[in-house]
């Protein structure tokens, strides 16, 4: 399993890469539920889906201008690049 940030992971089965996000279940303390899941043929496809899902998370949680949204998108890409080269990510 590949751990990303923002609660997202990429797993795999024999045919697909699976992007998922788990969250604590509000009704049952200590239990996790799948909040988001999508399946992709390639790792690159799963990473693109992660970028889009993470940006949607940020936009739904915060009011933003277009400039702020574009900057947030670029920030997500930089964080992914940092993961790729092994730098520590906070968030």
C-alpha positions in Angstrom: 0.0 0.0 0.0 1.2 3.5 -0.8 0.4 6.1 1.8 -0.2 9.6 0.4 -1.5 12.5 2.5 -4.9 13.8 3.6 -5.9 10.3 4.6 -5.5 8.8 1.1 -3.8 5.6 0.1 -3.3 3.6 -3.0 -3.6 -0.1 -2.9 -3.9 -2.7 -5.6 -5.5 -5.9 -6.5 -4.5 -8.2 -9.4 -6.0 -5.9 -12.0 -6.3 -2.3 -10.7 -4.8 0.4 -8.5 -7.3 1.4 -5.8 -7.3 5.0 -4.5 -9.1 5.2 -1.2 -9.7 7.5 1.8 -10.8 6.3 5.1 -12.5 8.3 7.8 -13.6 7.7 11.4 -17.2 6.6 11.5 -19.2 9.3 13.4 -21.7 6.7 14.6 -19.3 4.1 15.9 -16.2 5.5 17.6 -12.9 3.8 16.7 -14.3 2.3 13.5 -13.1 3.5 10.1 -15.3 3.6 7.0 -14.3 4.1 3.4 -15.1 7.7 2.5 -13.9 7.6 -1.1 -12.7 4.8 -3.4 -11.9 4.7 -7.1 -10.2 2.1 -9.3 -7.6 2.8 -12.0 -5.7 0.8 -14.6 -2.4 2.6 -13.9 -0.6 4.1 -11.0 -0.5 7.4 -12.9 -4.3 7.3 -13.3 -4.6 6.8 -9.5 -2.3 9.7 -8.8 -4.2 12.0 -11.1 -7.5 11.0 -9.4 -5.8 11.7 -6.0 -4.8 15.2 -7.1 -8.4 15.9 -8.2 -10.0 14.4 -5.1 -7.6 16.3 -2.8 -8.4 19.5 -4.6 -12.1 18.9 -4.3 -11.6 18.2 -0.6 -9.9 21.6 -0.1 -12.5 23.5 -2.2 -15.4 22.0 -0.3 -13.8 22.7 3.1 -12.8 26.4 2.3 -14.1 29.3 0.3 -11.5 30.2 -2.3 -10.8 32.5 -5.2 -9.8 31.0 -8.5 -6.2 32.1 -7.8 -6.2 30.3 -4.4 -7.6 27.1 -6.0 -4.9 27.1 -8.7 -2.3 27.7 -6.0 -3.7 24.8 -3.9 -3.6 22.6 -7.0 0.1 23.4 -7.5 0.7 22.8 -3.8 -0.8 19.3 -4.1 1.5 18.6 -7.0 4.5 19.8 -5.1 3.6 17.7 -2.1 3.4 14.6 -4.4 6.8 15.4 -5.9 8.2 15.7 -2.4 6.8 12.3 -1.5 8.4 10.9 -4.7 11.9 12.2 -3.7 11.4 11.2 -0.1 10.9 14.6 1.6 8.8 14.8 4.8 5.2 16.1 4.3 3.3 17.8 6.9 -0.5 17.3 6.4 
